[in-house]
Amino acid sequence: MGRGVKIFTEQHEMFRATVRAFVEKEITPHVEEWEAAERLPRWIWPRMGELGLLGVEYDDTYGGAGADFLTTVVLCEEMARSGCASLAMAVGVHTDMASPHLYWTGSEALKAKYLPGICRGELLTAIAVTEPGGGSDVAAIRTRAVRDGAHYVLDGAKMFITNGATADLYFVAARVQAADAGKRHRGISMFAVERATPGFAVSRTLDKTGMRASDTAELSFQAVRVPAENLLGREGVGFYEVMRVFQRERLVAGLHAVAMAQRALDDTIGYVRERQAFGGPLSDKQVIRHRLADLATQVEAGRWLTYAACAKFAAGEECVREISMVKLFTAEMVNRVAYECVQLHGGYGYMREYAVERFARDARLMTIGGGTSEIMRDIIARALLP
Ligand SMILES: Cc1cc2nc3c(=O)[nH]c(=O)nc-3n(C[C@H](O)[C@H](O)[C@H](O)COP(=O)(O)OP(=O)(O)OC[C@H]3O[C@@H](n4cnc5c(N)ncnc54)[C@H](O)[C@@H]3O)c2cc1C
């Protein structure tokens, strides 16, 4: 990654080597076992914590590494390149989609209480925004949080929550004020909810097409009393904070999509060089060479679109339009790559024993999770036609 123009420093490359060595030794040999078990082993979290991979950008006061956003970029690339997209997603949720709510909007007391455990991998986190009634229309959230003395009382349900069955701490979006007709996005806040809180339950673990080693759950909240100090940020403006973390989430999704596509393409190039047909390797046939050339071009376009948005994001610039383009382009691209890579593997591409088969199932999520392609097009169109 990062060929050509140099965007990573020597330090980033050293970090990349550490993550890659960890992946090759401790992840790759187990991918099939975890996919079959439909769970990641719990030891993976403290192990990653020990290696300093679970809070790379967080301040060292809380157990983080105080590194920059490009370090996160490297982590995402290497996790997704592992061939275990389930793990990349579970880790991405913990480090870049759930815990950032606490880091960026939580009080000092909450950060001191939870972040060290999050960085050590002792406290697994999840982000609960989507509801059974809908995910795209975030402003339509129906889970309620009603203030009652020193607590908020939460009632509602959440759907499709990654790490939902196994997390210890959930960041939950709930409505604190009724939606105002003109300002539907007002009145939503985020709450840190501990798993052991009475009234909270994992209703069911969901059975998915892909990303099978990552657990996804439906959650139920019935009169869950959450201490008022577990409110993140200011009451009622949570939606805007959720949207800010969504930008990070969508960049991470773009990085994952590109790294997954690159890995599948590399594997497929290896396959067509070996596979013989009509008196020679598939890699000698011009139509196949051209198809690979097209795929490599698309992956490269996705990579640099993503890097450009990463640079803007890291500089603190407004880049919602660019990030939406990254999410849209890379999610659609990884699915085109998946389709073609399966095709180039012929019958073996349809067999469970080949990694490309799992890749195609995993990739399918990318146009849905973290904001669908349709919603990305809507955001981009709004920027073009305000
Ligand atoms: C494996 C997995 C993991 C997930 N992890 C999490 C998680 O950790 N936390 C979390 O909160 N959520 C999570 N999600 C939820 C995910 O973000 C939602 O599925 C997604 O936002 C879409 O919401 P929905 O499924 O309710 O679809 P809907 O919103 O019902 O949309 C259905 C279809 O209609 C389209 N559509 C909707 N509105 C419009 C419109 N205005 N114009 C055109 N088309 C439209 C959509 O694009 C989609 O194609 C996860 C989902 C999956 C599948």
The ligand as an ORCA input file, in Angstrom:
! r2SCAN-3c Opt
* xyz 0 1
  C     -23.439     -6.863      9.492
  C     -23.954     -5.513      9.878
  C     -23.333     -4.819     10.905
  C     -23.840     -3.590     11.329
  N     -23.272     -2.966     12.430
  C     -23.896     -1.875     12.961
  C     -23.456     -1.326     14.212
  O     -22.460     -1.774     14.811
  N     -24.151     -0.294     14.744
  C     -25.241      0.250     14.133
  O     -25.827      1.176     14.668
  N     -25.678     -0.245     12.930
  C     -25.042     -1.297     12.351
  N     -25.496     -1.829     11.156
  C     -26.668     -1.243     10.531
  C     -26.394     -0.535      9.208
  O     -25.736      0.685      9.435
  C     -27.769     -0.391      8.517
  O     -28.145     -1.682      8.082
  C     -27.750      0.577      7.370
  O     -27.536      1.889      7.816
  C     -29.070      0.534      6.583
  O     -30.166      0.619      7.421
  P     -31.347     -0.464      7.287
  O     -30.733     -1.805      7.282
  O     -32.351     -0.174      8.330
  O     -31.960     -0.229      5.856
  P     -33.111      0.825      5.460
  O     -32.767      2.161      6.037
  O     -34.422      0.242      5.774
  O     -32.927      0.867      3.881
  C     -33.339     -0.198      3.028
  C     -32.948      0.139      1.590
  O     -33.596      1.370      1.212
  C     -32.649      2.311      0.794
  N     -33.059      3.657      1.205
  C     -33.394      4.089      2.453
  N     -33.714      5.397      2.434
  C     -33.579      5.791      1.137
  C     -33.762      7.043      0.468
  N     -34.117      8.143      1.127
  N     -33.545      7.079     -0.872
  C     -33.153      5.965     -1.540
  N     -32.953      4.766     -0.958
  C     -33.165      4.691      0.361
  C     -31.348      1.905      1.480
  O     -30.236      2.425      0.808
  C     -31.448      0.399      1.410
  O     -31.033     -0.027      0.159
  C     -24.970     -3.029     10.682
  C     -25.558     -3.705      9.623
  C     -25.087     -4.948      9.223
  C     -25.793     -5.668      8.118
*
